[in-house]
Amino acid sequence: MSMDKRERITRRAALELRDGYYVNLGIGMPTLVANCVPAGIEVVLQSENGMLGIGEYPVAGSEDADLINAGKETVTEVPGTAYFSSADSFAMIRGGHIDLSILGAMEVDQHGNLANWMIPGKVIKGMGGAMDLVAGARRVIVTMEHTARDGAPKILKRCTLPITGLAVVETIITELAVIRVTPKGLVLEEIAPGVTVENVQDVTEPELIVFGPIKVMNDPG
């Protein structure tokens, strides 16, 4: 692909933003969406450590060590940025005030179940805000690479890792495709340039549903 995997995924995820949204960006790749907000769209980015109004990543040399997101990365603030306790932050999340949560994942299955917080036998720092976000946000989008490092599918018929949330994922965005989770199954809506439906199906465990022509990802047309 001519475009870096992470760049393709984050740029496509940014197209799901809508004017006026309050959005939480999960640790890792999702945080890059802050640099890809489409022109003319005003969104308010929230971090569960107690910051509302996150801007783009800082230019090298201009970082403020006191301004960090939930992943402990330095960020910038926008006019009107507010700071508050993590208790207030989670009250916002649990109260259903987040329009969209964009998270990473280890596995997603055909029912929209999400596994993204631990691998048995490996040391973890804790659940973090993932369980609250998938339960409280109005929409949940997963951004991830389509397969694991060994080439195994990450989109499965049924998750094998500990579940973060049941039937919570609405959309899956990978470097290969955009897939919507529906009551009838996984609907393939977009594919990356140079990728075929067969290519995507070969690395996806459940059968994908295709309705009509498939759009090319990040194609403005």
Residue, then its C-alpha position, 0 to 999 in steps of 0.5 A: m500500500s502507498m499509505d502507511k497502515r496506521e495513517r490509512i486507519t486513522r484518516r478513515a476513522a476521522l471521517e466518522l466524526r460529526d460536528g459537535y461530537y464529544v469524542n474519546l480516543g483510546i490509547g494507542m492508534p486511536t489517539l492519532v485521530a486528533n491530528c486528522v479531524p476534517a476541516g469544518i468539523e468541530v469536535v471536543l476530545q475527552s480523555e478519561n484522566g480529566m481533560l476536555g478539549i484535547g488538540e493535536y499532538p505538540v510540535a517537537g520541542s514545545e511539549d508541556a509535560d503537565l498536559i497528557n492524555a490517558g496514555k501519558e502522551t503529551v498533548t495540546e489544549v484548544p481554547g476552552t479546554a477544561y480540567f477536572s478529576s477522573a471521578d468527574s471524567f468517568a461520570m461523564i463517560r458513564g452518564g452517556h455524554i460521550d457521542l463516540s469512542i474510538l478504541g483499539a482491539m485485540e479481537v472483535d467478533q461477528h456479534g460486535n463483542l470486543a476483547n481489548w484489555m488483556i491476554p491471559g498470562k501476560v502482565i497488565k496494568g489494569m482495565g483502564g477506562a475501556m469497560d466504561l467507555v464501551a458501556g457508556a458511549r453512544r457509538v463505539i468504533v474499533t481501529m486495528e490492524h486486520t490480522a495479528r503479527d502471525g497473520a491470524p485473523k483478529i475479526l472472529k466468529r467468537c472472541t477467545l480473549p477475555i471480553t471487554g464488552l458484549a455487542v458494543v462495537e458498531t464499526i471496525i476499521t482496519e488497513l484493509a476494510v471498513i466493516r459494519v456490525t449489524p444484526k445480520g452479521l458483518v457487512l463489508e462496506e469499503i476496501a482499501p485501494g488494490v484490495t479485493v473482497e476476496n483478500v479481505q475475506d481470506v483474513t476474516e474468520p466470519e463470512l462477510i456480507v456484501f451489498g452491491p458495489i464496494k467503496v474504496m477507503n479514503d476516496p472522497g468520491 
